[in-house]
Every structure is written in C-alpha cells, then in structure tokens.
Amino acid sequence: MKSMWDSVKMQLFYQWKAKYVITLLLFLVVLCGFSSYAQYSSLHQKEDRFNNTMEMYEKDGITLKQALSEDLEIKKDGHSEEISNVLKYDYYRVIAAKVALNPLNAPNQIFTSIAIVFLPIIFGIYSCHVAFFDFKHGTIKNQLLLKGYTSLFFSKLLSIVLVAIATVSATVLISVGIQFVFNSLMQVQPDVSVHYLAKLPLQLVYQSVGLILFGWFFFLLTTAIRSTLVSIVTLFLYMLLVPNLGGFDLKNLMLLTVSKIYNTSAATMDVASGESTNLIVGYVVIFVVFAVLTFCVYKWDNKRLCPKL
C-alpha cells in the first residue's frame, strides 16, 4: 500500500512539473469568472423584463402588490411554458437572480450553469494527457522498469481520482472568491440570503463522482488507443453533439441528478431534462461497466507493453 501511495504521489508530482495542474487551475479561474459575469448579465436581463412587464400591468391598472397577491400557475408543454401571472413570475425571477449573486451561493450557480458541460470536458482533456504522459515524453520504458505495469497503471488512475476531488473543491473556493471580487468591482448588491448551502456536501460528492467517471473513462480510452487527439475529439462529440441517449447514459443520469440536488431557479443555462430512469440502478450499471472496461484495458495494455517471453 505504501509503495502504491508513493507511486501516486510521484504521478501527482509529474503532473505538477508538466504544468497540467496549473493549466487546470487557470481554466477553473476562467470558468468561474465567466459564471459570475453570466450571473450578472442574467440579473440585468431579468430586471429589464420585469420592468417591461410592470409597465404593461400598470397600463391595465394592476399594481405589483395586486399581482403578488394573485396565484401563479406554470403549465409546461414540451419546451414551452404557459404562465398565469407573468408579473409575479418575473418578480420572483429577479429575486432569485439577486440571491444567486451572493458569493456563498456561487458554487450552486456554477455547478448548474457552464460547469455542467465544460468542467467534464476540461477534466476529460486533463485525464487524456495524464494517460499519454509517458508516451509523449518517451519515459514509458523507464517507468515500467522502475515500477512495473500494475503500479504505473493504477497510480495514474488513482491520481486522477484525487485530482478530480481537488478540482471540485477548488472550483467551490475559486467561485466564492471570484464572485466576491466581481461584486465589489461591479458594485453589485446581492440579496444576503444564502439558500443553497444545505446540500453543498451532497453536491460536492456528486460533482466529484461525475468528474471521476469522466476522467476514468477517457483515461481508459487514451490508454487503449494511445491518442489524445482521438480521445479529445470523442469527448467533444459526446458532450456537445451527441444527443441525450436516455436510460443509463451518463449524461442522462447527470441531468436527472442535477434537478434533484441543486437549486436551478436562477441557472444561467437552459439544461435539457433527463429521461426518467432509476438513478441508483443506473449508477450501479455505470460503475460495473467501468470496472469491466478497466479490467479489459489493464489486461490488454499490460500484455501489449509487457509481453511474456
């Protein structure tokens, strides 16, 4: 166990020296900065819409107080919505947007907006480079002689797991810090309410598991085909072009999970709804499939790199 932990620490050191970790952190800063800007822009758009709606209601002799005292019903028909009380609806959307700009609510916001798509892409690319590191730098033979294939394979995989957890934790801290700075620079006065912290531990676990699964799969894919280019193209195609496949598709499971553990009332991205399926069974199936893939890739690549004489 100590030998494996030493190998994992060495893999993390290699990733640091190769500036993979620094590059990952820079992408996280950009991602969090863009999320804060998107949240700020969303507030202004919702305020403009509320003001326009307010003018129309006032022309009809209806005050905000009267509108707020009336019921609000929202009927969904596919991708369209029928709203019975538009002014009340727009009012609460402005309130939600102001709450979302509170720095302590920033983690919920980034994980319900651009991070849904781009964080798995960023970490998938990171994992592809980790898998191909020794081939890129021509150190694969030395690593096999020093550590053996089993230690090399699983130490890289475990390092990806640790970096995934660290990435989620760093995203939380960076998003809070950047939102605080952004509010100060733009003189934003957010709502002081903190509505989204209760589920933060569960959200951290879910985000970590999601990144681990993406990193795990694209590590295996790159190990098997020895091409970061093909793996990265596959990653972009899957995340951006391939539609939701439903059932136990990983994207479908993620879409279903997001709506259950996050507050999406002020999300800056419209995320498609997942197709109903059993989440527990779905994740169990995913882990079983990944375990089988890991065994197959490990045995095949071991035989390819260390053939028996």
MINUMI-185048 format. One line per 2 residues: their letters; for each residue x, y, z of C-alpha. Coordinates in pm, whole numbers, m for minus. Layout:
N
a) X,Y,Z ~ ... $
# end
This chain:
309
mk) 0,0,0 ~ 283,240,87 $
sm) 451,162,m244 ~ 129,243,m432 $
wd) 84,568,m240 ~ 442,665,m322 $
sv) 368,598,m690 ~ 53,812,m673 $
km) 247,1099,m516 ~ 507,1067,m790 $
ql) 235,1084,m1056 ~ 95,1398,m894 $
fy) 446,1545,m890 ~ 487,1470,m1263 $
qw) 154,1637,m1337 ~ 261,1942,m1138 $
ka) 601,1965,m1309 ~ 437,1927,m1651 $
ky) 216,2227,m1559 ~ m101,2020,m1605 $
vi) m226,2124,m1260 ~ m151,2493,m1316 $
tl) m327,2485,m1653 ~ m627,2315,m1492 $
ll) m644,2585,m1222 ~ m628,2860,m1486 $
fl) m921,2704,m1670 ~ m1115,2690,m1341 $
vv) m1050,3060,m1280 ~ m1174,3145,m1631 $
lc) m1478,2920,m1585 ~ m1570,3078,m1251 $
gf) m1511,3429,m1386 ~ m1738,3365,m1683 $
ss) m2001,3217,m1449 ~ m2001,3536,m1238 $
ya) m2032,3752,m1548 ~ m2315,3536,m1683 $
qy) m2496,3561,m1350 ~ m2457,3939,m1350 $
ss) m2586,3964,m1709 ~ m2878,3735,m1622 $
lh) m2982,3967,m1339 ~ m2992,4269,m1572 $
qk) m3190,4079,m1835 ~ m3445,3969,m1576 $
ed) m3470,4320,m1432 ~ m3533,4462,m1781 $
rf) m3802,4202,m1846 ~ m3961,4272,m1506 $
nn) m3967,4647,m1574 ~ m4130,4595,m1916 $
tm) m4389,4363,m1766 ~ m4453,4611,m1486 $
em) m4526,4885,m1740 ~ m4777,4665,m1923 $
ye) m4956,4571,m1599 ~ m4968,4936,m1486 $
kd) m5134,5030,m1817 ~ m5405,4780,m1729 $
gi) m5437,4933,m1382 ~ m5278,4639,m1198 $
tl) m5018,4711,m927 ~ m4732,4488,m820 $
kq) m4898,4434,m483 ~ m5214,4310,m654 $
al) m5018,4080,m885 ~ m4825,3931,m593 $
se) m5149,3857,m411 ~ m5277,3651,m704 $
dl) m5193,3284,m766 ~ m4915,3183,m1002 $
ei) m4956,2873,m1217 ~ m4699,2745,m1465 $
kk) m4805,2482,m1715 ~ m4533,2316,m1921 $
dg) m4599,2171,m2263 ~ m4278,2030,m2404 $
hs) m4032,2317,m2427 ~ m4296,2591,m2386 $
ee) m4448,2735,m2068 ~ m4788,2890,m2001 $
is) m4765,3141,m1712 ~ m5083,3266,m1549 $
nv) m4927,3562,m1364 ~ m4630,3695,m1562 $
lk) m4552,3990,m1333 ~ m4532,3772,m1025 $
yd) m4323,3521,m1217 ~ m4078,3789,m1336 $
yy) m4060,3942,m987 ~ m3952,3617,m826 $
rv) m3701,3555,m1104 ~ m3534,3888,m1021 $
ia) m3527,3795,m652 ~ m3372,3456,m736 $
ak) m3109,3624,m956 ~ m3011,3860,m673 $
va) m2984,3570,m431 ~ m2766,3384,m681 $
ln) m2511,3670,m679 ~ m2435,3612,m311 $
pl) m2078,3471,m307 ~ m2182,3184,m80 $
na) m2435,3078,m345 ~ m2171,3082,m621 $
pn) m2089,2706,m605 ~ m2454,2616,m669 $
qi) m2465,2858,m960 ~ m2153,2742,m1141 $
ft) m2249,2376,m1100 ~ m2591,2447,m1255 $
si) m2458,2651,m1547 ~ m2147,2626,m1765 $
ai) m1976,2372,m1538 ~ m2235,2111,m1636 $
vf) m2084,2099,m1984 ~ m1736,2244,m1962 $
lp) m1599,2104,m1634 ~ m1628,1741,m1757 $
ii) m1467,1848,m2087 ~ m1178,2022,m1910 $
fg) m1116,1730,m1677 ~ m1158,1474,m1955 $
iy) m882,1651,m2151 ~ m667,1655,m1836 $
sc) m711,1278,m1794 ~ m624,1214,m2159 $
hv) m292,1393,m2112 ~ m218,1203,m1790 $
af) m276,873,m1970 ~ m46,972,m2257 $
fd) 220,1147,m2046 ~ 490,878,m2057 $
fk) 445,812,m2429 ~ 466,1185,m2502 $
hg) 790,1226,m2306 ~ 939,890,m2401 $
ti) 962,769,m2039 ~ 734,467,m2060 $
kn) 1015,208,m2064 ~ 1187,366,m1764 $
ql) 860,377,m1572 ~ 788,11,m1645 $
ll) 1137,m92,m1531 ~ 1115,113,m1212 $
kg) 758,41,m1104 ~ 606,m232,m1316 $
yt) 289,m200,m1519 ~ 38,m258,m1237 $
sl) 179,19,m1020 ~ 206,259,m1316 $
ff) m150,195,m1439 ~ m331,218,m1106 $
sk) m120,504,m966 ~ m221,716,m1267 $
ll) m585,617,m1223 ~ m578,696,m851 $
si) m406,1029,m917 ~ m694,1120,m1149 $
vl) m942,1038,m872 ~ m757,1265,m627 $
va) m725,1549,m878 ~ m1099,1521,m957 $
ia) m1186,1567,m589 ~ m936,1854,m559 $
tv) m1081,2014,m876 ~ m1432,2020,m733 $
sa) m1308,2162,m402 ~ m1100,2424,m583 $
tv) m1399,2520,m800 ~ m1605,2587,m488 $
li) m1338,2809,m330 ~ m1248,2991,m653 $
sv) m1613,3056,m742 ~ m1681,3210,m399 $
gi) m1367,3427,m417 ~ m1427,3546,m772 $
qf) m1794,3624,m704 ~ m1693,3834,m403 $
vf) m1434,4027,m609 ~ m1675,4060,m903 $
ns) m1948,4205,m680 ~ m1701,4455,m533 $
lm) m1572,4568,m873 ~ m1917,4594,m1031 $
qv) m2072,4738,m713 ~ m2334,4464,m705 $
qp) m2560,4448,m401 ~ m2677,4086,m392 $
dv) m2951,3951,m173 ~ m2798,3849,160 $
sv) m2994,3523,169 ~ m2795,3202,150 $
hy) m3035,2938,23 ~ m2812,2676,m134 $
la) m2556,2569,130 ~ m2760,2293,293 $
kl) m2698,2050,8 ~ m2337,2156,m61 $
pl) m2179,1837,88 ~ m2403,1619,m130 $
ql) m2328,1842,m431 ~ m1952,1806,m370 $
vy) m1984,1427,m360 ~ m2192,1423,m678 $
qs) m1958,1656,m867 ~ m1655,1454,m759 $
vg) m1815,1129,m871 ~ m1912,1286,m1204 $
li) m1559,1412,m1274 ~ m1407,1083,m1163 $
lf) m1626,896,m1411 ~ m1529,1126,m1699 $
gw) m1162,1116,m1605 ~ m1176,740,m1557 $
ff) m1335,671,m1896 ~ m1109,898,m2101 $
fl) m802,772,m1919 ~ m901,419,m2026 $
lt) m980,529,m2381 ~ m647,709,m2426 $
ta) m459,418,m2270 ~ m625,179,m2513 $
ir) m584,379,m2835 ~ m274,585,m2739 $
st) m407,902,m2898 ~ m504,1214,m2708 $
lv) m643,1367,m3027 ~ m896,1090,m3090 $
si) m995,1084,m2722 ~ m1044,1461,m2704 $
vt) m1247,1468,m3028 ~ m1462,1185,m2888 $
lf) m1509,1383,m2567 ~ m1624,1697,m2751 $
ly) m1857,1498,m2976 ~ m2016,1322,m2679 $
ml) m2062,1638,m2471 ~ m2161,1885,m2743 $
lv) m2310,1695,m3038 ~ m2438,1353,m2932 $
pn) m2798,1390,m2803 ~ m2910,1254,m2470 $
lg) m2931,877,m2521 ~ m3167,829,m2225 $
gf) m3174,534,m1987 ~ m2834,467,m1831 $
dl) m2645,713,m2048 ~ m2409,903,m1814 $
kn) m2531,1243,m1940 ~ m2891,1140,m1878 $
lm) m2810,1031,m1522 ~ m2631,1361,m1460 $
ll) m2925,1567,m1591 ~ m3163,1379,m1365 $
tv) m2934,1422,m1064 ~ m2882,1797,m1111 $
sk) m3252,1874,m1077 ~ m3271,1676,m751 $
iy) m2975,1817,m557 ~ m2934,2172,m692 $
nt) m3144,2487,m684 ~ m3186,2574,m1052 $
sa) m3421,2872,m1007 ~ m3153,3118,m1126 $
at) m2945,2897,m1354 ~ m2789,3087,m1645 $
md) m2816,2793,m1885 ~ m3126,2610,m2000 $
va) m3044,2245,m1943 ~ m3247,1975,m2112 $
sg) m3446,1748,m1885 ~ m3326,1392,m1847 $
es) m3539,1094,m1941 ~ m3679,921,m1634 $
tn) m3489,614,m1513 ~ m3382,453,m1185 $
li) m3082,658,m1070 ~ m2945,403,m824 $
vg) m2961,119,m1077 ~ m2819,350,m1342 $
yv) m2512,445,m1142 ~ m2458,83,m1035 $
vi) m2464,m21,m1402 ~ m2218,258,m1491 $
fv) m1972,152,m1221 ~ m1998,m216,m1318 $
vf) m1937,m131,m1686 ~ m1642,91,m1594 $
av) m1495,m182,m1372 ~ m1517,m432,m1660 $
lt) m1361,m180,m1900 ~ m1080,m114,m1651 $
fc) m1004,m485,m1623 ~ m1007,m534,m2001 $
vy) m790,m228,m2078 ~ m549,m317,m1797 $
kw) m503,m679,m1915 ~ m477,m586,m2283 $
dn) m236,m295,m2238 ~ m26,m494,m1991 $
kr) 9,m773,m2245 ~ 92,m520,m2518 $
lc) 362,m337,m2318 ~ 500,m634,m2122 $
pk) 464,m942,m2342 ~ 569,m1271,m2188 $
l) 877,m1420,m2350 $
# end
